[in-house]
Amino acid sequence: MSESEKNKELLRQYTQEALIEGKLDAVAKYISPQYVHHAPPGPDIRGIEGMRSAVVAYRKAFSDLRIEIHDMVGEKDRVATRLTIHGTHSGEYAGIKATGKKIKLAVIAIDRFADCKVMEGWEFADVAGLRAQLTS
């Protein structure tokens, strides 16, 4: 199995265990202590504890979370993923109180790996589209 195929599989496992199932111990299993997550317009998320906090907050904001991976493309130490996040807005998100609305969020993510862990991530999400879903 090539390096990029291994990294894609690690990312699939991380997505399933940490984000969908909410297993917080999976964060340390797949994320480096030096991890930096860039997701404009928000501040960078740093390290294992920062990512654990982000997972908890996201899962509180959006219950019955489902992540649909459409494409994964890998090259050496990087994996680009096109995905859609589905869920119900059941908790506060970005200052917006729970609406009970179903959401659908399009995301493009690029992750860099080293030593079988995610070292850095860049996430580009349709935040304006998500806000429109929550406030309309």
Secondary structure, DSSP 8 states (H G I E B T S, - for coil): --HHHHHHHHHHHHIIIIIIT--THHHHHHEEEEEEEE-TTS--EEHHHHHHHHHHHHHHHEEEEEEEEEEEEEETTEEEEEEEEEEEE-S-BTTB-----EEEEEEEEEEEEETTEEEEEEEEE-HHHHHHHHH-
